[in-house]
Amino acid sequence: MTTTSNITRNFLDTPSYWRDYPDRDIEFVRWYPCDVRLLSPEQVFRRRFAPKQDVSFYMHIPFCNQVCTSCPYNKFNTRNTLVERYREALKNEIDTYSKHAYMNGVKVSSGYIGGGTPTTLRAHELDDLLSFFKSRFEFTNRCSITIESTPVDIDERKTEVLLKHGVDRVSLGVQTFSDPLLRHLGRARAHTGEKAAQTIEMLHRMGIENICLDYMIGIPGQTMKLWEEDVRILMQLPVNSFSVYNYLVLPGSEAFFGIQGGLTPICPTSQAADQMYWYFLDQVLSNRYVAVTYNDFGGPMSKEWDDLGVKTYPIDPQGNTGYMGLDTSTFYLTDHLTHVWYECGDLMALGSGGYGFLNHHMYLNEPNINRYVDLANSGKLTMTMGSYADEHERRCRSLVLGLKLLRVKRADYKRTHGVDLYDVFPDKIDDLIEKDLVSLTDDALQVKFKKGWFYIDNVCKTFYSDANYRLPQPSPASTEILKWQVRNGTEEFAHATA
Amino acid sequence: MQPRRRIFDLEQRVFRKDPFETVEHCRTYDLDTRTSMIIPTQHMMKILAPFCRPKAKLLEVGASSGILSLRLASLFRECEFFAVETNDAFLASMRENAIFANLLNYGGKFSYEWARYSRLPVATASVDVVFAFCSLNRWTEPFAAIKECHRVCKPDGVVVLYDLARDADEGMISFVLQYTGANHEQFMGAMRSSFSVEELQAELAKLSLGDWRVTREGINLIVSSREIDVSFTVGEPGIYDNIFAPAWAEAAAVA
C-alpha cells in the first residue's frame, strides 16, 4: 500500500510555495523582493538611489545541445540562427549598459555565466562575446568569473578561450556519475560518468583552478548505495567546490510523463532524499570541506586558502562536530555572494530571463527570447519587471538572502544599513531563537545546524516584509502575472505586455 | 513598511460564456487536466474515492473531456459513472477519451450524454454521488443546476462541486499563474468567473441549502452537501506516481 511516508515530496505539491513552521518550506528562496510589477529602465534609473560601486554580472545563455527532461529554466535547443541573433543582442545589451550614465566608471568585480549551457557556444563565439565585454567594461584585478557547462559541452579550445578572458571557475553539471541515472535525467548519450571524470581531468590539466561540481539528490531510480558511490568519487576529484540540488519534476515535463507512465523509475521518497543529504553533509564536512550555504560547499581547506586570508567559522559552535563554514566575505571566489546577497550590491543582468539588482531595484530581463533580441538590438535595456527595494525592503533582503549564507555578521549588516539587525527585527529573531532555528551572538545571526538548515527557507522567509508575505518567488513565467494585475503598465513600458 | 497591495482584479465576479469552442481547444484542456491541473485532479479523486463503493452510481455534471470520470471508473470498476455535458466540442473530446480507454481495456463502466444542467436526465434521488470538477464557473445557470444536483442525489448520497475560489490567497494565485504558461488566459478567465466562499454560501441559503458546506482549499473551492474530508496535504499519493499502478486505488480507497 502507498502511504504518506513513502511518497516523494516535490516542489509543486500543494500548497508548495509557502509553508509555515513546523511544516518545512521547500521553495528555493533566491530573489527578493517578490512583489514584482512592470518595471522599465526609466523607472530603475530615474535617479541614483544606490552609492557608486563595483558591479557583479549574471549573463544568461539559454541554449542547450540537449534539454534535460525536467529542466525548469529558460532555455532552447541550440539553433544556429537564433544563437547568432542572441549573441549579437547580448553584445548590444552590454554596449548599452556600458554607455549608461549609471555605469560610468564602474568596474566589474565578479560574474556568473549561466543557462542553459553557456559552453554550447563555439570557441570563437565565446571569444568574440567575452572580448567584446572586456572592451566595454573595466574588470577588477581579482575579478572571478564562473561559467556553467556540462561534461560534454566543453573542450580544450573553449577552455583556452575561457582562460584567456579570465574565466577562472567552471561549474560542471555532472549530477551523478551513475550512467543509468544520467539516462533517467535525459542527459546527452555522450554524457557518462567516465566522460565527466575525463572532462574534470582536462579542465584541471588546462589550468582551471576552480572547478565546481553540481550533484542532484532525488533522481529517478537513485538509491543510497548509488549516492554513497557518488560522494566517494566526489572527494577523489580535483574540484574545490560543489553544490547539491534537489531534483524537480514539473507537471507536463517529459520526466513527469515518464514517471507517470511507468517508463522511468519513481524518485526517492522525501525521507530517502533527506537521508542522502545528511549523509553527504557528514561525509564532506568531516573531511575538512566547508559550508558556503546549506547546499554549496568548498574546500577542503588548504594552506593556500589560509595564505589568501580565507576565514572560517564553526557552524555548530555548541556541538562537537567541528564542522566549519566559510566566511564568504574573506574569499575572492565568494565575496560576490556577500556583495549581492547581504550588502544589496549591484548585479547587472545580461540576457533573456536574467535577474539583476541595480540601483536598489530587483529586476528581470524580458524572458521572451525574440522580444529580448528585438529590444536589445534597438539599443534598449531589456528590464521588464521587478521591484524597488526601499530601505526597509533592503534590510529584509539582507536577511532573506543573507541567511542563505548561514550567517549574517552584525557588523556587516550595520555597516550596510546603519542599524543593528536585532533592532530591526527583535520579535522575528526572538521567535526563531525560541524555535531553535537560529542563534544570535554579539558577532552574528547564525542558522542553527542541523535544525535551522532543515528549515532554511522557513528561516529566510521569516524576514519577508508585510508587502511580500506569502508571495511566491518570481520566475521568468511571472510576466504572465503582469497581464492580470490590477494596475497594468503605461505605454512607456508596453513592451512587457506586447 | 508597506502593506500588501491588491494584486489581481478579482473583487467582482465576471461571468464569461463557455470559452471552449473547438474540439482542439477541448483537447488542450484535456491535456491540462493531466498536467498543470494534476494536483486538483488528484485532490478531487481523493475526495471522491471513499464514496466509490461497489454498485455506487456517480454522475459528473459538466464533465468536460470526461477524463476524471474515466480515471475513477478504471480504478473503481464496480461503480457506474455517467457524465453529462452541454458543450458539443467537449462531448467529442470525451468520446475520443472513452474510445481510447476501451481500446486499452480499461475495464470501467462509463457513459455520457448531452444534457442541460438545469434539467438533468436523471430520476429524482437516484444517484449516490453527484460531482462537478472545475466546470461550475462556466455554467450559465449555476444555481438552477445546483438545485438539480440536489434533486437527483439520494438522501444518503453526496454532492461535491469542486471549482476555483475567486477569493483565494493572491500569493497562491500568483504561484499557480506562473505555471499555467500559455494557458494563463484560460486560468484567469475561469478564476474571474468563479465564486467566492461568501457568495456561494449566500446563494445556497436562498436555495434552502444553507446546511451545505463551502470550503476553500488552496486556490480551490469545494461545495459539499454534507461534511466530508476535503483536506489535501503535502505527501498525499502524488502526482509523480505511476498512474497505472493499482496501489494508487488501494491507497485512495483506504484514505
Interface residues (C-beta under 8 A of the other chain):
Chain A: M1 T2 T3 T4 S5 I7 T8 R9 N10 L12 D13 T14 P15 S16 Y17 W18 R19 D23 D35 V249 L250 P251 G252 F256 I259 Q260 G261 G262 I266 C267 S270 D390 H392 S465 D466 A467 N468 Y469 R470 L471 P472 S475 A477 S478 E480 I481 K483 W484 Q485 V486
Chain B: M1 Q2 P3 R4 R5 R6 I7 F8 D9 L31 T35 S36 I38 I39 H43 D169 G171 M172 S174 F175 L177 Q178 Y179 T180 G181 H184 M188 G218 F232 T233 V234 G235 E236 P237 G238 I239 Y240 D241 N242 I243 F244 A245 A247 W248 E250 A251 V254
